[in-house]
Amino acid sequence: MTVESSQEKFTKTLEGIIEQNALPDKPDFLKVLYSLPDSPEKDQMFEDMEMMFSAMTKPSSVSNKIPRGTSEETVAKELAKCPDSQNTLAEEQQTLVQLFSEMLSLPPSDEQLPEMDTVRKFANADFPIQTDSSDEDEAALLTLINSQPEAIAEFLQAMMACHMSGLNKTANFLNRLFSQHVFVTANSSYQTLQTEITKNKGLFETASKAGKEGRNKRFGKRDKVLEYAIELYNQRDYENPHQAAQLITDKVLQFAKKIDYKFSSPYQATRTITNWLSQSIKSGK
């Protein structure tokens, strides 16, 4: 049985993504990667890339909290109802940042470093970067860099210049910043979703607060009317709560009107007052 190589596994994963998203061509960076000589480092690179692309295409763990049939316009509203959705999304993005950073990290090289003038010329070159070299691999790499938006190309240029100089620690530091830039800082889809979730959470909290204040206000008035009815009941003897309610309803209605508390009708008021008095007697108040 033939063991499938890391490159073959990655290629299959990438072809699936291309087919799923109806992309016309394979990305240019594959030309650079495929041109590299076979080595354990190349196998590890493709293994890291396969893991990276799998993580990128894996549905978010918050997706099972979104009701079926939810549109893109209302996703943020649904996620705002889930207390941990924003933290979960942020953690997932940081996982991608870590994977991407590890994938791009370059180990120290034993190869002879280029002349400093060559490194300086490359590091300070304007876009698109030109080269006098006839090296096909180098030309393919520059084509890849020049095809990127300038904000990304500048990161790649700086990382490569540091690596060419043997400054691997600095190169990998820039690599981590670049990964954060790609997946978080400059990720408009992610930033927009987080903003919309925050906005909808604010709306929910405002509505909840208003509702709570309304309930407190309403029941606060009810409690005052109830206490007044019990106070009237305790001022004299009655045969039963129903008789007392019938006799004190008018006074209770007048008091309720003063504090803007409304019964649905005088008849309902008598029934409610009867119930209040009965419960008060049972509780021993």
Solvent accessible surface area in square Angstrom, and as a share of the most:
residue,aa,sasa,rsa
1,M,240,1.07
2,T,127,0.74
3,V,133,0.77
4,E,59,0.26
5,S,46,0.30
6,S,21,0.13
7,Q,51,0.23
8,E,87,0.39
9,K,101,0.43
10,F,0,0.00
11,T,26,0.15
12,K,131,0.56
13,T,32,0.19
14,L,4,0.02
15,E,76,0.34
16,G,37,0.35
17,I,23,0.11
18,I,23,0.12
19,E,142,0.64
20,Q,147,0.65
21,N,86,0.44
22,A,89,0.69
23,L,82,0.41
24,P,122,0.77
25,D,107,0.55
26,K,90,0.38
27,P,42,0.26
28,D,62,0.32
29,F,48,0.20
30,L,3,0.02
31,K,138,0.58
32,V,18,0.10
33,L,21,0.11
34,Y,73,0.28
35,S,50,0.32
36,L,61,0.30
37,P,105,0.66
38,D,127,0.66
39,S,38,0.25
40,P,105,0.66
41,E,111,0.50
42,K,12,0.05
43,D,68,0.35
44,Q,92,0.41
45,M,48,0.22
46,F,0,0.00
47,E,84,0.38
48,D,33,0.17
49,M,8,0.03
50,E,48,0.22
51,M,96,0.43
52,M,1,0.00
53,F,34,0.14
54,S,46,0.30
55,A,31,0.24
56,M,95,0.42
57,T,68,0.40
58,K,149,0.63
59,P,102,0.64
60,S,34,0.22
61,S,66,0.42
62,V,5,0.03
63,S,52,0.34
64,N,129,0.66
65,K,99,0.42
66,I,44,0.22
67,P,69,0.44
68,R,244,0.89
69,G,80,0.77
70,T,38,0.22
71,S,50,0.32
72,E,156,0.70
73,E,149,0.67
74,T,56,0.33
75,V,34,0.19
76,A,9,0.07
77,K,93,0.39
78,E,34,0.15
79,L,2,0.01
80,A,8,0.06
81,K,116,0.49
82,C,18,0.11
83,P,115,0.73
84,D,82,0.43
85,S,0,0.00
86,Q,37,0.17
87,N,95,0.49
88,T,30,0.17
89,L,16,0.08
90,A,36,0.28
91,E,115,0.52
92,E,50,0.22
93,Q,25,0.11
94,Q,81,0.36
95,T,74,0.43
96,L,23,0.12
97,V,14,0.08
98,Q,101,0.45
99,L,34,0.17
100,F,35,0.14
101,S,8,0.05
102,E,93,0.42
103,M,28,0.12
104,L,54,0.27
105,S,44,0.29
106,L,76,0.38
107,P,84,0.53
108,P,106,0.67
109,S,57,0.37
110,D,155,0.80
111,E,139,0.62
112,Q,174,0.77
113,L,95,0.47
114,P,56,0.35
115,E,133,0.59
116,M,103,0.46
117,D,103,0.53
118,T,72,0.42
119,V,6,0.04
120,R,123,0.45
121,K,142,0.60
122,F,24,0.10
123,A,43,0.33
124,N,108,0.56
125,A,28,0.22
126,D,123,0.64
127,F,56,0.23
128,P,82,0.52
129,I,8,0.04
130,Q,142,0.63
131,T,52,0.30
132,D,137,0.71
133,S,49,0.32
134,S,112,0.72
135,D,71,0.37
136,E,146,0.65
137,D,65,0.34
138,E,72,0.32
139,A,43,0.33
140,A,31,0.24
141,L,53,0.26
142,L,11,0.06
143,T,81,0.47
144,L,29,0.14
145,I,1,0.01
146,N,51,0.26
147,S,66,0.43
148,Q,57,0.25
149,P,85,0.53
150,E,105,0.47
151,A,57,0.44
152,I,43,0.22
153,A,1,0.01
154,E,89,0.40
155,F,47,0.20
156,L,34,0.17
157,Q,12,0.05
158,A,39,0.30
159,M,22,0.10
160,M,43,0.19
161,A,9,0.07
162,C,20,0.12
163,H,43,0.19
164,M,47,0.21
165,S,24,0.16
166,G,33,0.32
167,L,97,0.48
168,N,26,0.13
169,K,180,0.76
170,T,62,0.36
171,A,5,0.04
172,N,32,0.17
173,F,100,0.42
174,L,36,0.18
175,N,2,0.01
176,R,125,0.45
177,L,81,0.40
178,F,8,0.03
179,S,0,0.00
180,Q,59,0.26
181,H,43,0.19
182,V,42,0.24
183,F,15,0.06
184,V,22,0.13
185,T,89,0.52
186,A,56,0.44
187,N,36,0.18
188,S,82,0.53
189,S,87,0.56
190,Y,26,0.10
191,Q,69,0.30
192,T,79,0.46
193,L,48,0.24
194,Q,26,0.11
195,T,78,0.45
196,E,58,0.26
197,I,0,0.00
198,T,78,0.45
199,K,110,0.47
200,N,22,0.11
201,K,43,0.18
202,G,31,0.30
203,L,110,0.55
204,F,69,0.29
205,E,117,0.52
206,T,92,0.54
207,A,65,0.51
208,S,72,0.47
209,K,131,0.56
210,A,60,0.46
211,G,30,0.29
212,K,120,0.51
213,E,97,0.43
214,G,31,0.29
215,R,118,0.43
216,N,91,0.47
217,K,135,0.57
218,R,126,0.46
219,F,97,0.41
220,G,31,0.29
221,K,45,0.19
222,R,75,0.27
223,D,64,0.33
224,K,115,0.49
225,V,0,0.00
226,L,37,0.18
227,E,110,0.49
228,Y,53,0.20
229,A,0,0.00
230,I,25,0.13
231,E,97,0.43
232,L,14,0.07
233,Y,41,0.16
234,N,97,0.50
235,Q,121,0.54
236,R,140,0.51
237,D,134,0.69
238,Y,35,0.13
239,E,149,0.67
240,N,66,0.34
241,P,26,0.16
242,H,96,0.43
243,Q,54,0.24
244,A,0,0.00
245,A,0,0.00
246,Q,106,0.47
247,L,101,0.50
248,I,7,0.03
249,T,9,0.05
250,D,98,0.51
251,K,113,0.48
252,V,0,0.00
253,L,47,0.23
254,Q,118,0.52
255,F,52,0.22
256,A,2,0.01
257,K,170,0.72
258,K,169,0.72
259,I,44,0.22
260,D,92,0.48
261,Y,38,0.15
262,K,172,0.73
263,F,34,0.14
264,S,102,0.66
265,S,44,0.28
266,P,90,0.57
267,Y,151,0.57
268,Q,68,0.30
269,A,0,0.00
270,T,23,0.14
271,R,140,0.51
272,T,28,0.16
273,I,0,0.00
274,T,28,0.16
275,N,76,0.39
276,W,9,0.03
277,L,1,0.00
278,S,32,0.21
279,Q,100,0.45
280,S,10,0.06
281,I,83,0.42
282,K,177,0.75
283,S,71,0.46
284,G,68,0.65
285,K,174,0.74
